[in-house]
Amino acid sequence: MEAIYIILAGSLVAVSCGLVGSYLILRKMAMVADAISHAVLPGIVIAFFISGSRDSLPMLLGAGTLGIITTFLIEFFHKKGNLQTDASIGVTFTWLFALGVILISTFAGKVDLDQDCVLYGEIAYVPIDLWITDAGTIMGPRVLYISGSVLLVVIAFIFIGYKELFLTTFDPSYAAIIGINTTLWHYLLMGAVSLTTVASFESVGAILVVALLIAPPATAYLLTEDFKKMLVFTCIIGVIVSVLGYYLASYIDGSIAGAMSTVAGLIFLVVFLFSPTQGVVFRNRRSKLSMTLKEEPI
């Protein structure tokens, strides 16, 4: 039963991350996920100081607020400071992350909170982190309820705003012409990314979150040019990563989050090499065949 809980938690996080990550990949904003995942650290610390609690809700609110602020600062430095996007990302998340580390290290003797908890997480603890009601009823792993709720929110967000998200992703100029507020939908998407990212910290940690935000949608991108199929493939790949990652970790007796990230990378590598449409091997073969046909005399 523990294996089922861990795999289910990983799958829920993977699908949520993959759905919003697909938009980041297509908008060429993949590293924003990494920036948000690190920059929200001071938000978590500040939320703890204000609430005096390590409950999920204050942490989510604090981290989510910092995630949106991070997005705003990246856009501000890019547009107002004329910095390249990658430079804006680098400047923003490094100093915010450093601020969070300083806050934790300064008050490490007074609070039960450390950066390792946020960065690495531990999905193996999912089966023992139970939701117990005031009446003493055990409802099951708390992470499953949090991850499941976030997934429902992400699906509802994409379903309701599919047209706006699609147009602002593929043709923002046309979207603006027909009256869609591209700035609003940009920040709504970044809000969804922030929510998904910070909600997954406690169970899997920032490293696996970033891997799941980028690797499955990047892999799906190499498999199809149809956006709806890309979303479906991303979800399937995310579930496969969770299943294979868990059993790989069990086999080598290693980190589950690390094994899942490794499997995600290996699947991407295989698709990168052997995808029928975008794979390096097949493209080289088609190129050689084309050169051979051109060289043959008519």
Phi and psi in degrees as GROMACS dihedral restraints (atoms count N, CA, C in turn):
[ dihedral_restraints ]
;  ai    aj    ak    al  type     phi  dphi    fc
    3     4     5     6     1   -61.7    20    10
    4     5     6     7     1   -40.5    20    10
    6     7     8     9     1   -62.0    20    10
    7     8     9    10     1   -41.1    20    10
    9    10    11    12     1   -63.3    20    10
   10    11    12    13     1   -43.4    20    10
   12    13    14    15     1   -61.0    20    10
   13    14    15    16     1   -45.1    20    10
   15    16    17    18     1   -66.6    20    10
   16    17    18    19     1   -45.5    20    10
   18    19    20    21     1   -64.5    20    10
   19    20    21    22     1   -40.3    20    10
   21    22    23    24     1   -65.1    20    10
   22    23    24    25     1   -42.3    20    10
   24    25    26    27     1   -61.6    20    10
   25    26    27    28     1   -45.7    20    10
   27    28    29    30     1   -62.1    20    10
   28    29    30    31     1   -38.7    20    10
   30    31    32    33     1   -67.6    20    10
   31    32    33    34     1   -42.7    20    10
   33    34    35    36     1   -62.0    20    10
   34    35    36    37     1   -44.4    20    10
   36    37    38    39     1   -65.1    20    10
   37    38    39    40     1   -42.3    20    10
   39    40    41    42     1   -63.2    20    10
   40    41    42    43     1   -41.8    20    10
   42    43    44    45     1   -68.2    20    10
   43    44    45    46     1   -44.5    20    10
   45    46    47    48     1   -60.2    20    10
   46    47    48    49     1   -49.0    20    10
   48    49    50    51     1   -64.3    20    10
   49    50    51    52     1   -40.8    20    10
   51    52    53    54     1   -64.7    20    10
   52    53    54    55     1   -38.6    20    10
   54    55    56    57     1   -63.7    20    10
   55    56    57    58     1   -49.6    20    10
   57    58    59    60     1   -73.8    20    10
   58    59    60    61     1   -30.2    20    10
   60    61    62    63     1   -65.4    20    10
   61    62    63    64     1   -28.8    20    10
   63    64    65    66     1   -60.1    20    10
   64    65    66    67     1   -40.2    20    10
   66    67    68    69     1   -69.0    20    10
   67    68    69    70     1   -37.3    20    10
   69    70    71    72     1   -64.2    20    10
   70    71    72    73     1   -41.5    20    10
   72    73    74    75     1   -60.7    20    10
   73    74    75    76     1   -47.2    20    10
   75    76    77    78     1   -70.4    20    10
   76    77    78    79     1   -27.6    20    10
   78    79    80    81     1   -87.0    20    10
   79    80    81    82     1     2.9    20    10
   81    82    83    84     1    56.9    20    10
   82    83    84    85     1    44.3    20    10
   84    85    86    87     1  -126.3    20    10
   85    86    87    88     1    30.6    20    10
   87    88    89    90     1   -58.6    20    10
   88    89    90    91     1   -37.4    20    10
   90    91    92    93     1   -75.0    20    10
   91    92    93    94     1   -10.3    20    10
   93    94    95    96     1   -62.0    20    10
   94    95    96    97     1   -34.9    20    10
   96    97    98    99     1   -60.8    20    10
   97    98    99   100     1   -43.3    20    10
   99   100   101   102     1   -64.4    20    10
  100   101   102   103     1   -40.5    20    10
  102   103   104   105     1   -62.1    20    10
  103   104   105   106     1   -48.2    20    10
  105   106   107   108     1   -63.3    20    10
  106   107   108   109     1   -41.5    20    10
  108   109   110   111     1   -62.7    20    10
  109   110   111   112     1   -29.0    20    10
  111   112   113   114     1   -94.9    20    10
  112   113   114   115     1   -35.4    20    10
  114   115   116   117     1   -71.9    20    10
  115   116   117   118     1   -19.2    20    10
  117   118   119   120     1   -78.8    20    10
  118   119   120   121     1    -5.2    20    10
  120   121   122   123     1   -54.8    20    10
  121   122   123   124     1   -48.2    20    10
  123   124   125   126     1   -62.1    20    10
  124   125   126   127     1   -29.7    20    10
  126   127   128   129     1   -63.8    20    10
  127   128   129   130     1   -39.2    20    10
  129   130   131   132     1   -64.8    20    10
  130   131   132   133     1   -43.8    20    10
  132   133   134   135     1   -65.2    20    10
  133   134   135   136     1   -46.8    20    10
  135   136   137   138     1   -62.9    20    10
  136   137   138   139     1   -40.0    20    10
  138   139   140   141     1   -61.4    20    10
  139   140   141   142     1   -37.5    20    10
  141   142   143   144     1   -65.8    20    10
  142   143   144   145     1   -43.4    20    10
  144   145   146   147     1   -64.9    20    10
  145   146   147   148     1   -38.1    20    10
  147   148   149   150     1   -73.0    20    10
  148   149   150   151     1   -45.4    20    10
  150   151   152   153     1   -88.0    20    10
  151   152   153   154     1   -25.0    20    10
  153   154   155   156     1    69.0    20    10
  154   155   156   157     1    19.4    20    10
  156   157   158   159     1  -136.4    20    10
  157   158   159   160     1   150.1    20    10
  159   160   161   162     1  -102.1    20    10
  160   161   162   163     1    17.6    20    10
  162   163   164   165     1   -62.0    20    10
  163   164   165   166     1   156.5    20    10
  165   166   167   168     1   -65.2    20    10
  166   167   168   169     1   -39.9    20    10
  168   169   170   171     1   -61.0    20    10
  169   170   171   172     1   -50.8    20    10
  171   172   173   174     1   -59.8    20    10
  172   173   174   175     1   -39.5    20    10
  174   175   176   177     1   -63.5    20    10
  175   176   177   178     1   -42.7    20    10
  177   178   179   180     1   -63.9    20    10
  178   179   180   181     1   -42.6    20    10
  180   181   182   183     1   -64.6    20    10
  181   182   183   184     1   -45.3    20    10
  183   184   185   186     1   -65.0    20    10
  184   185   186   187     1   -47.6    20    10
  186   187   188   189     1   -67.7    20    10
  187   188   189   190     1   -39.7    20    10
  189   190   191   192     1   -63.4    20    10
  190   191   192   193     1   -40.1    20    10
  192   193   194   195     1   -62.3    20    10
  193   194   195   196     1   -44.9    20    10
  195   196   197   198     1   -66.0    20    10
  196   197   198   199     1   -32.9    20    10
  198   199   200   201     1   -63.3    20    10
  199   200   201   202     1   -42.7    20    10
  201   202   203   204     1   -68.9    20    10
  202   203   204   205     1   -39.5    20    10
  204   205   206   207     1   -61.3    20    10
  205   206   207   208     1   -40.0    20    10
  207   208   209   210     1   -59.7    20    10
  208   209   210   211     1   -46.4    20    10
  210   211   212   213     1   -60.7    20    10
  211   212   213   214     1   -43.7    20    10
  213   214   215   216     1   -61.5    20    10
  214   215   216   217     1   -43.8    20    10
  216   217   218   219     1   -65.2    20    10
  217   218   219   220     1   -39.5    20    10
  219   220   221   222     1   -60.9    20    10
  220   221   222   223     1   -46.4    20    10
  222   223   224   225     1   -65.7    20    10
  223   224   225   226     1   -38.7    20    10
  225   226   227   228     1   -63.8    20    10
  226   227   228   229     1   -48.4    20    10
  228   229   230   231     1   -65.3    20    10
  229   230   231   232     1   -33.8    20    10
  231   232   233   234     1   -70.9    20    10
  232   233   234   235     1   -45.1    20    10
  234   235   236   237     1   -86.6    20    10
  235   236   237   238     1   -43.3    20    10
  237   238   239   240     1   -85.8    20    10
  238   239   240   241     1   -32.0    20    10
  240   241   242   243     1   -97.1    20    10
  241   242   243   244     1    -1.5    20    10
  243   244   245   246     1    57.3    20    10
  244   245   246   247     1    30.5    20    10
  246   247   248   249     1   -86.0    20    10
  247   248   249   250     1   151.8    20    10
  249   250   251   252     1   -64.8    20    10
  250   251   252   253     1   154.0    20    10
  252   253   254   255     1   -59.0    20    10
  253   254   255   256     1   -42.6    20    10
  255   256   257   258     1   -65.1    20    10
  256   257   258   259     1   -36.4    20    10
  258   259   260   261     1   -66.8    20    10
  259   260   261   262     1   -40.2    20    10
  261   262   263   264     1   -62.4    20    10
  262   263   264   265     1   -42.7    20    10
  264   265   266   267     1   -62.5    20    10
  265   266   267   268     1   -46.7    20    10
  267   268   269   270     1   -60.9    20    10
  268   269   270   271     1   -46.1    20    10
  270   271   272   273     1   -64.2    20    10
  271   272   273   274     1   -43.7    20    10
  273   274   275   276     1   -68.2    20    10
  274   275   276   277     1   -53.0    20    10
  276   277   278   279     1   -75.8    20    10
  277   278   279   280     1   -27.2    20    10
  279   280   281   282     1   -68.9    20    10
  280   281   282   283     1   -43.8    20    10
  282   283   284   285     1   -76.0    20    10
  283   284   285   286     1   -31.8    20    10
  285   286   287   288     1   -69.4    20    10
  286   287   288   289     1   -41.0    20    10
  288   289   290   291     1   -64.5    20    10
  289   290   291   292     1   -42.5    20    10
  291   292   293   294     1   -61.9    20    10
  292   293   294   295     1   -38.4    20    10
  294   295   296   297     1   -61.6    20    10
  295   296   297   298     1   -42.4    20    10
  297   298   299   300     1   -63.4    20    10
  298   299   300   301     1   -42.0    20    10
  300   301   302   303     1   -63.1    20    10
  301   302   303   304     1   -41.5    20    10
  303   304   305   306     1   -62.8    20    10
  304   305   306   307     1   -43.8    20    10
  306   307   308   309     1   -60.9    20    10
  307   308   309   310     1   -42.8    20    10
  309   310   311   312     1   -67.8    20    10
  310   311   312   313     1   -46.9    20    10
  312   313   314   315     1   -65.9    20    10
  313   314   315   316     1   -33.4    20    10
  315   316   317   318     1   -68.5    20    10
  316   317   318   319     1   -39.1    20    10
  318   319   320   321     1  -107.6    20    10
  319   320   321   322     1    20.2    20    10
  321   322   323   324     1   -60.4    20    10
  322   323   324   325     1   -29.3    20    10
  324   325   326   327     1   -79.5    20    10
  325   326   327   328     1   -10.2    20    10
  327   328   329   330     1  -110.8    20    10
  328   329   330   331     1   -19.2    20    10
  330   331   332   333     1  -129.3    20    10
  331   332   333   334     1   151.2    20    10
  333   334   335   336     1   -92.7    20    10
  334   335   336   337     1    72.2    20    10
  336   337   338   339     1  -151.9    20    10
  337   338   339   340     1   132.0    20    10
  339   340   341   342     1  -143.4    20    10
  340   341   342   343     1   158.7    20    10
  342   343   344   345     1   -68.6    20    10
  343   344   345   346     1   -25.9    20    10
  345   346   347   348     1   -62.7    20    10
  346   347   348   349     1   -37.9    20    10
  348   349   350   351     1   -59.6    20    10
  349   350   351   352     1   -40.5    20    10
  351   352   353   354     1   -78.7    20    10
  352   353   354   355     1   -39.6    20    10
  354   355   356   357     1   -74.8    20    10
  355   356   357   358     1   -44.1    20    10
  357   358   359   360     1  -100.2    20    10
  358   359   360   361     1   -34.4    20    10
  360   361   362   363     1    61.3    20    10
  361   362   363   364     1  -176.4    20    10
  363   364   365   366     1  -161.5    20    10
  364   365   366   367     1    97.2    20    10
  366   367   368   369     1   -68.3    20    10
  367   368   369   370     1   -17.7    20    10
  369   370   371   372     1   -66.4    20    10
  370   371   372   373     1   -19.1    20    10
  372   373   374   375     1   -83.8    20    10
  373   374   375   376     1    -3.1    20    10
  375   376   377   378     1   -54.1    20    10
  376   377   378   379     1   -45.7    20    10
  378   379   380   381     1   -65.9    20    10
  379   380   381   382     1   -21.8    20    10
  381   382   383   384     1  -103.2    20    10
  382   383   384   385     1    -6.6    20    10
  384   385   386   387     1   -91.5    20    10
  385   386   387   388     1    82.5    20    10
  387   388   389   390     1   -95.6    20    10
  388   389   390   391     1   151.3    20    10
  390   391   392   393     1   -93.7    20    10
  391   392   393   394     1   113.3    20    10
  393   394   395   396     1  -115.5    20    10
  394   395   396   397     1   122.8    20    10
  396   397   398   399     1   -72.8    20    10
  397   398   399   400     1   169.3    20    10
  399   400   401   402     1   -61.8    20    10
  400   401   402   403     1   -26.6    20    10
  402   403   404   405     1   -81.7    20    10
  403   404   405   406     1    -4.0    20    10
  405   406   407   408     1    92.1    20    10
  406   407   408   409     1     7.0    20    10
  408   409   410   411     1   -78.1    20    10
  409   410   411   412     1   129.8    20    10
  411   412   413   414     1   -88.6    20    10
  412   413   414   415     1   116.1    20    10
  414   415   416   417     1   -92.7    20    10
  415   416   417   418     1    -7.6    20    10
  417   418   419   420     1   111.6    20    10
  418   419   420   421     1  -178.2    20    10
  420   421   422   423     1   -58.6    20    10
  421   422   423   424     1   129.5    20    10
  423   424   425   426     1   -65.1    20    10
  424   425   426   427     1   -34.0    20    10
  426   427   428   429     1   -60.8    20    10
  427   428   429   430     1   -35.6    20    10
  429   430   431   432     1   -64.3    20    10
  430   431   432   433     1   -38.1    20    10
  432   433   434   435     1   -68.4    20    10
  433   434   435   436     1   -41.9    20    10
  435   436   437   438     1   -66.1    20    10
  436   437   438   439     1   -49.7    20    10
  438   439   440   441     1   -64.9    20    10
  439   440   441   442     1   -39.1    20    10
  441   442   443   444     1   -64.8    20    10
  442   443   444   445     1   -40.3    20    10
  444   445   446   447     1   -64.5    20    10
  445   446   447   448     1   -42.8    20    10
  447   448   449   450     1   -63.1    20    10
  448   449   450   451     1   -41.4    20    10
  450   451   452   453     1   -60.9    20    10
  451   452   453   454     1   -42.8    20    10
  453   454   455   456     1   -62.6    20    10
  454   455   456   457     1   -40.5    20    10
  456   457   458   459     1   -63.8    20    10
  457   458   459   460     1   -43.8    20    10
  459   460   461   462     1   -63.9    20    10
  460   461   462   463     1   -45.3    20    10
  462   463   464   465     1   -61.9    20    10
  463   464   465   466     1   -43.5    20    10
  465   466   467   468     1   -63.4    20    10
  466   467   468   469     1   -41.0    20    10
  468   469   470   471     1   -62.4    20    10
  469   470   471   472     1   -45.3    20    10
  471   472   473   474     1   -68.5    20    10
  472   473   474   475     1   -39.3    20    10
  474   475   476   477     1   -64.7    20    10
  475   476   477   478     1   -46.1    20    10
  477   478   479   480     1   -69.9    20    10
  478   479   480   481     1   -41.2    20    10
  480   481   482   483     1  -106.9    20    10
  481   482   483   484     1    26.4    20    10
  483   484   485   486     1   -58.4    20    10
  484   485   486   487     1   -47.3    20    10
  486   487   488   489     1   -61.0    20    10
  487   488   489   490     1   -48.2    20    10
  489   490   491   492     1   -65.2    20    10
  490   491   492   493     1   -42.6    20    10
  492   493   494   495     1   -66.2    20    10
  493   494   495   496     1   -39.1    20    10
  495   496   497   498     1   -64.0    20    10
  496   497   498   499     1   -48.9    20    10
  498   499   500   501     1   -68.6    20    10
  499   500   501   502     1   -42.0    20    10
  501   502   503   504     1   -70.5    20    10
  502   503   504   505     1   -18.9    20    10
  504   505   506   507     1   -83.6    20    10
  505   506   507   508     1   -46.2    20    10
  507   508   509   510     1   -92.0    20    10
  508   509   510   511     1   -31.5    20    10
  510   511   512   513     1  -148.9    20    10
  511   512   513   514     1    75.6    20    10
  513   514   515   516     1   -62.1    20    10
  514   515   516   517     1   -29.5    20    10
  516   517   518   519     1   -65.9    20    10
  517   518   519   520     1   -46.4    20    10
  519   520   521   522     1   -64.0    20    10
  520   521   522   523     1   -40.0    20    10
  522   523   524   525     1   -60.0    20    10
  523   524   525   526     1   -41.0    20    10
  525   526   527   528     1   -67.0    20    10
  526   527   528   529     1   -37.4    20    10
  528   529   530   531     1   -64.1    20    10
  529   530   531   532     1   -39.2    20    10
  531   532   533   534     1   -87.0    20    10
  532   533   534   535     1     7.8    20    10
  534   535   536   537     1    98.0    20    10
  535   536   537   538     1     9.8    20    10
  537   538   539   540     1   -83.0    20    10
  538   539   540   541     1   131.2    20    10
  540   541   542   543     1   -78.1    20    10
  541   542   543   544     1    96.1    20    10
  543   544   545   546     1   -65.4    20    10
  544   545   546   547     1   -35.6    20    10
  546   547   548   549     1   -65.1    20    10
  547   548   549   550     1   -43.6    20    10
  549   550   551   552     1   -60.4    20    10
  550   551   552   553     1   -47.1    20    10
  552   553   554   555     1   -70.9    20    10
  553   554   555   556     1   -27.9    20    10
  555   556   557   558     1   -62.2    20    10
  556   557   558   559     1   -47.5    20    10
  558   559   560   561     1   -73.4    20    10
  559   560   561   562     1   -30.0    20    10
  561   562   563   564     1   -64.4    20    10
  562   563   564   565     1   -41.8    20    10
  564   565   566   567     1   -64.8    20    10
  565   566   567   568     1   -42.7    20    10
  567   568   569   570     1   -65.3    20    10
  568   569   570   571     1   -33.4    20    10
  570   571   572   573     1   -63.7    20    10
  571   572   573   574     1   -41.1    20    10
  573   574   575   576     1   -64.8    20    10
  574   575   576   577     1   -39.5    20    10
  576   577   578   579     1   -63.2    20    10
  577   578   579   580     1   -44.3    20    10
  579   580   581   582     1   -61.6    20    10
  580   581   582   583     1   -46.4    20    10
  582   583   584   585     1   -59.9    20    10
  583   584   585   586     1   -47.9    20    10
  585   586   587   588     1   -63.3    20    10
  586   587   588   589     1   -41.7    20    10
  588   589   590   591     1   -65.5    20    10
  589   590   591   592     1   -53.6    20    10
  591   592   593   594     1   -71.3    20    10
  592   593   594   595     1   -28.5    20    10
  594   595   596   597     1   -69.4    20    10
  595   596   597   598     1   -19.3    20    10
  597   598   599   600     1   -96.8    20    10
  598   599   600   601     1   -10.8    20    10
  600   601   602   603     1   -56.1    20    10
  601   602   603   604     1   -50.9    20    10
  603   604   605   606     1   -62.3    20    10
  604   605   606   607     1   -32.9    20    10
  606   607   608   609     1   -90.9    20    10
  607   608   609   610     1   -38.9    20    10
  609   610   611   612     1  -123.7    20    10
  610   611   612   613     1   -17.5    20    10
  612   613   614   615     1    86.2    20    10
  613   614   615   616     1   162.7    20    10
  615   616   617   618     1   -67.6    20    10
  616   617   618   619     1   -34.7    20    10
  618   619   620   621     1   -63.8    20    10
  619   620   621   622     1   -47.6    20    10
  621   622   623   624     1   -69.9    20    10
  622   623   624   625     1   -34.1    20    10
  624   625   626   627     1   -59.2    20    10
  625   626   627   628     1   -46.7    20    10
  627   628   629   630     1   -62.7    20    10
  628   629   630   631     1   -41.4    20    10
  630   631   632   633     1   -60.8    20    10
  631   632   633   634     1   -42.4    20    10
  633   634   635   636     1   -75.3    20    10
  634   635   636   637     1   -26.2    20    10
  636   637   638   639     1   -70.6    20    10
  637   638   639   640     1   -29.9    20    10
  639   640   641   642     1  -109.7    20    10
  640   641   642   643     1   -49.5    20    10
  642   643   644   645     1   -63.5    20    10
  643   644   645   646     1   -51.7    20    10
  645   646   647   648     1   -60.7    20    10
  646   647   648   649     1   -48.0    20    10
  648   649   650   651     1   -65.6    20    10
  649   650   651   652     1   -34.1    20    10
  651   652   653   654     1   -64.7    20    10
  652   653   654   655     1   -38.1    20    10
  654   655   656   657     1   -66.3    20    10
  655   656   657   658     1   -45.0    20    10
  657   658   659   660     1   -63.0    20    10
  658   659   660   661     1   -34.7    20    10
  660   661   662   663     1   -60.3    20    10
  661   662   663   664     1   -32.6    20    10
  663   664   665   666     1   -79.2    20    10
  664   665   666   667     1   -12.5    20    10
  666   667   668   669     1   -97.1    20    10
  667   668   669   670     1   -21.7    20    10
  669   670   671   672     1  -153.5    20    10
  670   671   672   673     1   156.4    20    10
  672   673   674   675     1  -107.8    20    10
  673   674   675   676     1     2.2    20    10
  675   676   677   678     1   -93.5    20    10
  676   677   678   679     1   123.0    20    10
  678   679   680   681     1   -65.1    20    10
  679   680   681   682     1   -42.1    20    10
  681   682   683   684     1   -63.5    20    10
  682   683   684   685     1   -40.4    20    10
  684   685   686   687     1   -64.8    20    10
  685   686   687   688     1   -35.5    20    10
  687   688   689   690     1   -60.5    20    10
  688   689   690   691     1   -42.1    20    10
  690   691   692   693     1   -63.7    20    10
  691   692   693   694     1   -42.2    20    10
  693   694   695   696     1   -65.2    20    10
  694   695   696   697     1   -47.1    20    10
  696   697   698   699     1   -61.1    20    10
  697   698   699   700     1   -37.5    20    10
  699   700   701   702     1   -60.9    20    10
  700   701   702   703     1   -44.6    20    10
  702   703   704   705     1   -63.4    20    10
  703   704   705   706     1   -43.2    20    10
  705   706   707   708     1   -63.9    20    10
  706   707   708   709     1   -45.2    20    10
  708   709   710   711     1   -62.4    20    10
  709   710   711   712     1   -39.9    20    10
  711   712   713   714     1   -60.0    20    10
  712   713   714   715     1   -42.5    20    10
  714   715   716   717     1   -66.7    20    10
  715   716   717   718     1   -42.2    20    10
  717   718   719   720     1   -60.9    20    10
  718   719   720   721     1   -42.0    20    10
  720   721   722   723     1   -59.5    20    10
  721   722   723   724     1   -42.7    20    10
  723   724   725   726     1   -64.7    20    10
  724   725   726   727     1   -45.0    20    10
  726   727   728   729     1   -67.1    20    10
  727   728   729   730     1   -53.6    20    10
  729   730   731   732     1   -66.3    20    10
  730   731   732   733     1   -36.0    20    10
  732   733   734   735     1   -63.4    20    10
  733   734   735   736     1   -40.7    20    10
  735   736   737   738     1   -63.9    20    10
  736   737   738   739     1   -46.7    20    10
  738   739   740   741     1   -71.6    20    10
  739   740   741   742     1   -29.4    20    10
  741   742   743   744     1   -65.6    20    10
  742   743   744   745     1   -44.0    20    10
  744   745   746   747     1   -62.5    20    10
  745   746   747   748     1   -38.7    20    10
  747   748   749   750     1   -65.5    20    10
  748   749   750   751     1   -38.4    20    10
  750   751   752   753     1   -69.2    20    10
  751   752   753   754     1   -41.8    20    10
  753   754   755   756     1   -94.3    20    10
  754   755   756   757     1    -2.8    20    10
  756   757   758   759     1    55.3    20    10
  757   758   759   760     1    51.5    20    10
  759   760   761   762     1  -126.0    20    10
  760   761   762   763     1  -168.5    20    10
  762   763   764   765     1   -65.8    20    10
  763   764   765   766     1   129.5    20    10
  765   766   767   768     1   -69.3    20    10
  766   767   768   769     1   -45.0    20    10
  768   769   770   771     1   -61.0    20    10
  769   770   771   772     1   -41.9    20    10
  771   772   773   774     1   -64.4    20    10
  772   773   774   775     1   -39.4    20    10
  774   775   776   777     1   -66.2    20    10
  775   776   777   778     1   -40.5    20    10
  777   778   779   780     1   -64.2    20    10
  778   779   780   781     1   -41.6    20    10
  780   781   782   783     1   -63.6    20    10
  781   782   783   784     1   -38.9    20    10
  783   784   785   786     1   -65.1    20    10
  784   785   786   787     1   -44.7    20    10
  786   787   788   789     1   -62.1    20    10
  787   788   789   790     1   -41.1    20    10
  789   790   791   792     1   -59.6    20    10
  790   791   792   793     1   -41.5    20    10
  792   793   794   795     1   -67.9    20    10
  793   794   795   796     1   -38.9    20    10
  795   796   797   798     1   -67.5    20    10
  796   797   798   799     1   -41.0    20    10
  798   799   800   801     1   -62.4    20    10
  799   800   801   802     1   -42.8    20    10
  801   802   803   804     1   -59.8    20    10
  802   803   804   805     1   -43.4    20    10
  804   805   806   807     1   -61.7    20    10
  805   806   807   808     1   -43.5    20    10
  807   808   809   810     1   -62.0    20    10
  808   809   810   811     1   -46.0    20    10
  810   811   812   813     1   -66.9    20    10
  811   812   813   814     1   -39.1    20    10
  813   814   815   816     1   -58.4    20    10
  814   815   816   817     1   -36.3    20    10
  816   817   818   819     1   -84.9    20    10
  817   818   819   820     1   -38.3    20    10
  819   820   821   822     1  -120.0    20    10
  820   821   822   823     1    10.2    20    10
  822   823   824   825     1   -59.5    20    10
  823   824   825   826     1   132.7    20    10
  825   826   827   828     1   -59.8    20    10
  826   827   828   829     1   -28.5    20    10
  828   829   830   831     1  -102.4    20    10
  829   830   831   832     1   -42.4    20    10
  831   832   833   834     1  -113.3    20    10
  832   833   834   835     1    -4.2    20    10
  834   835   836   837     1   -63.4    20    10
  835   836   837   838     1   141.6    20    10
  837   838   839   840     1   -61.4    20    10
  838   839   840   841     1   -43.0    20    10
  840   841   842   843     1   -61.9    20    10
  841   842   843   844     1   -48.2    20    10
  843   844   845   846     1   -70.0    20    10
  844   845   846   847     1   -34.8    20    10
  846   847   848   849     1   -66.1    20    10
  847   848   849   850     1   -39.7    20    10
  849   850   851   852     1   -65.3    20    10
  850   851   852   853     1   -38.6    20    10
  852   853   854   855     1   -65.5    20    10
  853   854   855   856     1   -43.6    20    10
  855   856   857   858     1   -64.4    20    10
  856   857   858   859     1   -37.4    20    10
  858   859   860   861     1   -65.4    20    10
  859   860   861   862     1   -43.0    20    10
  861   862   863   864     1   -66.2    20    10
  862   863   864   865     1   -40.0    20    10
  864   865   866   867     1   -64.1    20    10
  865   866   867   868     1   -39.8    20    10
  867   868   869   870     1   -65.1    20    10
  868   869   870   871     1   -41.6    20    10
  870   871   872   873     1   -65.9    20    10
  871   872   873   874     1   -37.7    20    10
  873   874   875   876     1   -65.0    20    10
  874   875   876   877     1   -42.3    20    10
  876   877   878   879     1   -66.2    20    10
  877   878   879   880     1   -35.5    20    10
  879   880   881   882     1   -70.0    20    10
  880   881   882   883     1   -32.4    20    10
  882   883   884   885     1   -79.7    20    10
  883   884   885   886     1   -20.3    20    10
  885   886   887   888     1   -71.1    20    10
  886   887   888   889     1   135.1    20    10
  888   889   890   891     1   -69.4    20    10
  889   890   891   892     1   144.2    20    10
